[in-house]
């Protein structure tokens, strides 16, 4: 085995990685780990792979576009990037944390876009990164962009951002833990090779690849995985402010686009360029406060030297630019309110909104467009809308028999009309006048 330390990080250890990607990694690295060929070095990750926006590089290598730090995370994630083997393509949790801390301290950065295209990776270091990212909340706006994939350990980190934006074909989720055990015993036996382990301590060689996995060892590994799984669920639930049972209900499923939003794992659809533009628009504007202060100071000085001493200070002229800006803001707010009303009305007017009221309201609260919400509601199962509860009073009245009205009676003398009418009413309900008397 050419890289035993790398094999030990890939086999017989809990991983927070998408299982299909894990199989692909094993297929690609398996022969190399056995010494068939050497690992090929890859070029350093470039943030511009994810965006058409350009900006200067920081000292750590991430781009800064209009005050937005674009920090990308691509490929399998490991506890620490620097390994002895030629495996620099593996991205370390430590490097992501270092980039984030640097961007938070960078005076030229006012917001951060995390761009994710990763299936996840090692469980070691994943929770430490998520805790560090969560502790950064409130310092600067952070939006995680799922540009292709944020699965397992990558999603754990992405969920710690202020908001998760996913593109229409991006995948998020895989909230689970997996481990692979490779048994080479039959292959070695066919080649006439026998490996004998000489060890001290009953569990020293548990899970070794030279013999089948004993049931007791398998149970121990499963217990370890279950513990990490519970920790994973609790962390995502806290980050996303979700019920832990709702996170567990995903059962490590991976969701694409709007399905990830419906599952509560993402907030809206968007692209990397859109998020960068949105965050760039939040850049604080610096007003020439110093100039106005100098003017005020100058006015105060002139007032002090005024012989009269009691002349009122000159009222500064109204700034037409400020008035136009305020008017534009008011018009924008009005247009936004109207657009929001139309969006909510369109979502609630969908043919399945009545039978999926909670889902419709979630679409509204998540800021989804009417088109995105329609796609989610259309994918929901068709059920009959709830019927209104029966009115107990109407039901009771309907159970009573109708009075036996005999028709129009000839008019009698005025003295007997009241008694005749009373007798007729009693008769209609089956009561004789004699009995009533």
C-alpha positions in Angstrom: 0.0 0.0 0.0 1.6 3.2 -1.2 -0.2 5.7 0.9 -1.4 3.9 4.1 -2.1 7.2 5.9 -4.5 8.3 3.1 -6.1 4.9 3.0 -6.7 5.1 6.8 -8.6 8.3 6.2 -10.8 6.7 3.5 -11.6 3.3 4.9 -13.1 2.1 8.2 -13.7 5.6 9.5 -17.0 7.6 9.6 -17.2 10.0 6.7 -19.7 12.9 6.1 -19.7 12.5 2.3 -22.2 11.7 -0.3 -22.0 7.9 -0.8 -21.9 8.0 -4.6 -19.0 10.5 -4.5 -17.3 8.2 -2.0 -17.5 5.3 -4.4 -16.2 7.5 -7.1 -13.2 8.5 -4.9 -12.5 4.9 -4.0 -12.7 3.9 -7.7 -10.3 6.7 -8.6 -7.9 6.4 -5.7 -8.1 2.7 -4.9 -5.5 1.6 -7.5 -3.2 4.4 -6.6 -3.4 3.6 -2.9 -2.3 0.1 -3.8 0.7 1.5 -5.6 -0.5 1.2 -9.2 0.3 4.8 -10.0 1.0 8.1 -8.2 -1.6 10.7 -7.4 -1.8 13.5 -10.0 -1.5 17.0 -8.7 -4.2 19.4 -9.7 -4.2 23.1 -10.1 -5.1 25.3 -7.2 -8.8 26.0 -6.9 -9.8 29.3 -8.6 -12.8 31.2 -7.3 -13.5 32.5 -10.8 -14.5 29.0 -11.8 -17.9 29.8 -10.2 -18.5 33.3 -11.4 -18.0 35.7 -14.3 -17.4 38.6 -11.9 -13.8 39.6 -11.4 -12.0 41.3 -8.6 -8.5 41.5 -7.0 -7.1 38.6 -5.1 -6.5 38.8 -1.4 -3.3 37.6 0.1 -5.0 34.2 0.8 -6.1 33.9 -2.8 -9.9 34.5 -2.7 -11.4 37.2 -4.9 -12.9 40.5 -3.6 -15.6 41.8 -6.0 -17.1 45.1 -5.1 -16.4 44.5 -1.5 -17.7 40.9 -1.5 -15.3 38.1 -0.7 -15.9 35.1 -2.9 -14.7 32.1 -1.0 -15.1 28.8 -2.9 -15.0 25.3 -1.6 -14.7 22.6 -4.2 -13.8 18.9 -4.0 -13.6 16.5 -1.1 -13.1 18.0 2.4 -10.5 16.8 4.9 -9.4 17.8 8.4 -6.2 19.4 7.2 -5.2 20.2 3.7 -1.5 19.6 3.9 -0.7 15.9 3.5 2.6 14.2 2.7 1.2 12.6 -0.5 0.5 14.5 -3.7 -3.0 15.2 -2.6 -3.2 19.0 -2.5 -6.5 18.8 -4.4 -8.2 17.9 -1.1 -9.6 21.0 0.5 -9.0 21.3 4.3 -11.6 22.6 6.8 -8.7 24.6 8.2 -8.2 26.5 5.0 -11.9 27.4 4.7 -11.9 28.7 8.3 -8.7 30.6 7.6 -10.2 32.2 4.5 -13.4 33.2 6.4 -11.5 34.7 9.3 -9.3 36.6 6.9 -12.3 38.0 5.0 -14.0 38.9 8.3 -10.9 41.0 9.3 -10.4 42.5 5.8 -11.5 46.2 5.8 -12.1 46.0 2.1 -14.8 43.3 2.6 -18.3 44.0 3.8 -19.9 40.7 2.9 -19.0 37.1 2.0 -20.3 34.7 -0.6 -19.4 31.1 0.1 -19.6 29.1 -3.1 -20.0 25.3 -2.5 -19.4 22.5 -4.9 -18.4 19.6 -2.6 -19.7 16.2 -1.7 -18.4 16.6 1.8 -15.6 14.6 3.4 -14.1 13.6 6.7 -16.1 13.9 9.9 -13.0 15.0 11.8 -12.8 18.8 11.6 -16.3 19.2 10.1 -18.1 20.2 13.3 -15.2 22.5 14.3 -15.5 24.4 11.1 -19.3 24.6 11.4 -18.9 26.0 15.0 -16.4 28.6 13.8 -18.6 29.7 10.9 -21.6 29.9 13.2 -19.7 32.1 15.7 -19.0 34.6 12.8 -22.7 35.3 12.3 -23.5 39.0 12.8 -20.1 40.3 12.0 -20.6 40.5 8.2 -23.4 39.1 6.0 -22.6 35.6 4.8 -24.6 33.8 2.1 -23.8 30.2 1.1 -24.3 29.4 -2.6 -24.9 25.8 -3.5 -23.3 25.9 -7.0 -23.7 22.3 -8.0 -23.5 20.5 -4.7 -23.3 21.0 -0.9 -23.7 17.5 0.5 -23.0 16.0 3.9 -20.1 17.7 5.6 -20.2 20.5 3.0 -23.9 21.1 3.8 -23.1 21.2 7.5 -20.8 24.1 6.9 -23.1 25.8 4.4 -26.0 25.6 6.9 -24.1 27.8 9.3 -24.4 30.8 6.9 -27.0 33.5 7.3 -28.8 32.2 4.2 -28.5 29.3 1.8 -29.1 30.0 -1.9 -29.2 27.1 -4.4 -29.2 27.1 -8.1 -32.0 25.4 -10.0 -29.9 22.2 -10.6 -27.8 22.3 -7.4 -28.0 19.5 -4.8 -28.1 19.9 -1.1 -28.6 17.5 1.8 -27.1 14.0 2.3 -27.3 14.7 6.1 -25.9 11.3 7.1 -22.7 9.4 7.9 -21.1 6.5 6.0 -18.2 4.2 6.3 -16.7 1.6 3.9 -14.8 -1.5 4.8 -12.7 -3.3 2.2 -12.1 -7.0 2.6 -9.0 -8.2 0.6 -8.9 -11.6 2.2 -10.3 -13.5 -0.8 -8.1 -11.6 -3.3 -5.0 -12.2 -1.2 -5.9 -15.9 -0.9 -6.3 -16.2 -4.6 -2.8 -14.7 -5.0 -1.4 -17.1 -2.4 -0.8 -14.3 0.1 -1.6 -14.6 3.8 -1.3 -11.6 6.2 -0.8 -12.4 9.9 -1.5 -9.6 12.4 0.7 -9.6 15.5 -0.7 -7.2 18.0 -1.5 -6.4 21.6 -4.9 -5.2 22.7 -8.1 -7.0 21.6 -9.3 -4.1 19.4 -5.9 -3.0 17.9 -6.7 -4.4 14.4 -10.4 -4.0 14.4 -11.7 -3.4 10.8 -8.4 -4.4 9.1 -8.8 -5.1 5.4 -7.1 -8.5 5.5 -10.0 -10.4 7.1 -13.8 -10.3 7.0 -15.5 -7.8 9.3 -16.5 -9.5 12.6 -20.1 -8.7 13.7 -18.9 -7.2 17.0 -16.6 -4.8 15.2 -19.3 -3.9 12.8 -21.7 -3.1 15.7 -19.0 -0.9 17.3 -18.5 1.0 14.0 -22.3 1.4 13.7 -22.6 2.8 17.2 -19.9 5.4 16.4 -21.7 6.4 13.2 -25.1 6.7 15.0 -23.5 9.1 17.5 -22.1 11.3 14.8 -25.4 11.2 12.9 -27.3 12.5 16.0 -24.7 15.3 16.4 -25.1 16.1 12.7 -28.8 16.4 12.9 -28.7 18.6 16.0 -26.2 20.9 14.4 -28.2 21.4 11.1 -31.5 21.9 13.1 -29.8 24.6 15.2 -28.2 26.3 12.2 -31.4 26.3 10.1 -33.8 26.8 13.1 -35.6 23.6 12.1 -37.2 20.8 14.2 -34.6 18.0 14.6 -37.2 15.5 13.6 -37.7 17.3 10.3 -34.0 17.0 9.6 -33.9 13.4 10.6 -36.9 12.7 8.3 -34.7 13.5 5.3 -32.9 10.2 6.0 -29.7 11.5 4.2 -31.6 12.2 1.0 -30.2 14.7 -1.4 -32.5 17.4 -2.8 -32.3 19.3 -6.1 -33.2 23.0 -6.5 -36.8 23.8 -5.4 -37.0 20.4 -3.6 -34.2 21.5 -1.3 -36.2 24.7 -0.5 -39.4 22.7 0.2 -37.3 20.4 2.6 -36.1 23.5 4.5 -32.5 23.0 3.5 -32.3 26.2 1.3 -34.0 29.5 1.3 -34.3 30.5 -2.4 -33.1 29.9 -5.9 -30.2 32.0 -7.2 -26.8 31.9 -8.9 -23.3 32.9 -7.7 -23.3 36.1 -9.8 -26.7 37.1 -8.5 -25.6 36.7 -4.9 -22.4 38.7 -5.5 -24.4 41.5 -7.1 -26.9 41.4 -4.3 -24.2 41.6 -1.6 -22.3 44.3 -3.5 -25.5 46.4 -3.4 -25.3 46.3 0.4 -22.0 48.1 0.3 -22.2 51.0 2.8 -22.0 54.4 1.1 -19.7 57.0 2.7 -21.2 60.5 2.9 -19.1 63.7 3.0 -19.9 64.3 6.7 -16.6 66.0 7.2 -17.5 68.7 4.7 -20.8 69.5 6.4 -19.1 69.5 9.8 -16.5 72.0 8.5 -19.3 74.2 7.2 -21.1 74.1 10.6 -17.9 74.9 12.4 -17.2 77.8 10.0 -20.7 79.2 10.5 -20.3 79.0 14.3 -17.0 80.9 14.0 -18.6 83.6 11.9 -21.5 83.9 14.3 -19.1 84.4 17.2 -17.3 87.2 15.4 -20.5 88.9 14.3 -20.8 92.3 16.0 -24.5 91.8 16.5 -23.9 88.4 18.1 -27.6 87.5 18.0 -28.1 86.8 14.3 -29.7 83.4 13.7 -27.5 80.8 12.0 -28.1 80.5 8.3 -30.3 77.5 7.4 -28.5 75.2 5.1 -30.0 75.0 1.7 -32.0 71.8 0.9 -30.1 69.3 -1.0 -32.1 68.5 -4.2 -30.1 65.3 -4.6 -31.1 64.0 -1.2 -34.8 64.9 -1.9 -34.7 63.0 -5.2 -33.0 60.0 -3.4 -35.7 59.9 -0.7 -38.4 60.1 -3.4 -36.8 57.2 -5.3 -36.7 55.2 -2.1 -40.4 55.9 -1.4 -41.3 54.8 -4.9 -39.2 51.7 -4.5 -40.8 50.8 -1.3 -44.3 51.3 -2.8 -43.4 49.2 -5.8 -41.9 46.5 -3.5 -45.1 46.4 -1.4 -47.2 46.1 -4.5 -45.0 43.3 -6.0 -45.1 41.4 -2.7 -48.9 41.6 -2.6 -49.1 40.3 -6.2 -46.6 37.5 -5.4 -48.5 36.4 -2.3 -51.8 36.5 -4.2 -50.4 34.4 -7.0 -49.1 31.8 -4.7 -52.3 31.6 -2.6 -54.3 31.5 -5.9 -52.6 28.3 -7.1 -55.0 25.4 -7.5 -53.3 23.3 -4.9 -52.7 26.1 -2.3 -56.0 25.4 -0.6 -55.1 21.7 0.0 -51.5 22.6 1.0 -51.9 25.8 3.0 -48.8 25.3 5.1 -46.6 24.7 2.1 -48.0 27.8 0.3 -47.3 30.0 3.3 -43.8 28.5 3.5 -43.2 29.5 -0.1 -44.3 33.1 0.7 -42.2 33.3 3.8 -39.1 31.9 2.0 -39.3 34.7 -0.6 -39.9 32.3 -3.5 -41.2 33.8 -6.8 -44.7 32.8 -8.0 -43.1 30.6 -10.6 -40.9 28.8 -8.2 -43.8 28.3 -5.7 -46.0 27.0 -8.5 -43.4 24.4 -9.3 -43.3 23.3 -5.7 -47.0 23.2 -5.2 -47.5 21.3 -8.5 -45.1 18.7 -7.2 -47.0 18.2 -4.0 -49.5 15.3 -3.8 -53.0 16.1 -4.9 -55.5 15.9 -2.0 -59.0 17.2 -1.6 -59.2 20.6 0.2 -60.5 20.4 3.8 -64.3 20.6 4.1 -65.8 23.3 6.4 -67.0 22.0 9.7 -70.8 21.2 9.9 -72.9 23.8 11.6 -74.5 22.1 14.6 -77.5 24.5 14.8 -78.4 24.0 11.1 -78.0 20.2 11.5 -80.4 20.2 14.6 -83.0 22.3 12.9 -82.9 20.1 9.9 -83.7 17.1 12.0 -87.0 18.6 13.3 -90.2 17.8 11.4 -91.9 20.5 9.4 -95.3 21.7 10.8 -98.4 20.4 9.1 -99.7 23.6 7.5 -103.3 23.1 6.4 -103.5 26.0 4.1 -105.4 29.2 4.1 -108.3 29.2 6.5 -111.4 31.4 6.1 -111.4 34.4 8.3 -113.4 34.2 11.5 -114.6 36.7 14.0 -112.0 38.8 15.7 -112.6 37.3 19.1 -111.8 33.8 18.1 -108.8 34.5 15.8 -106.2 34.2 18.5 -107.5 31.0 20.0 -108.0 29.5 16.6 -104.4 30.4 15.6 -103.1 28.9 18.8 -105.0 25.7 18.2 -103.7 25.4 14.7 -100.1 25.8 15.8 -100.5 23.2 18.5 -102.2 20.8 16.0 -99.3 21.2 13.6 -97.0 19.9 16.3 -99.3 17.1 17.2 -100.7 18.6 20.5 -104.4 18.8 21.1 -106.0 21.9 22.5 -107.7 19.8 25.2 -104.4 18.4 26.3 -102.8 21.8 26.5 -105.8 23.0 28.6 
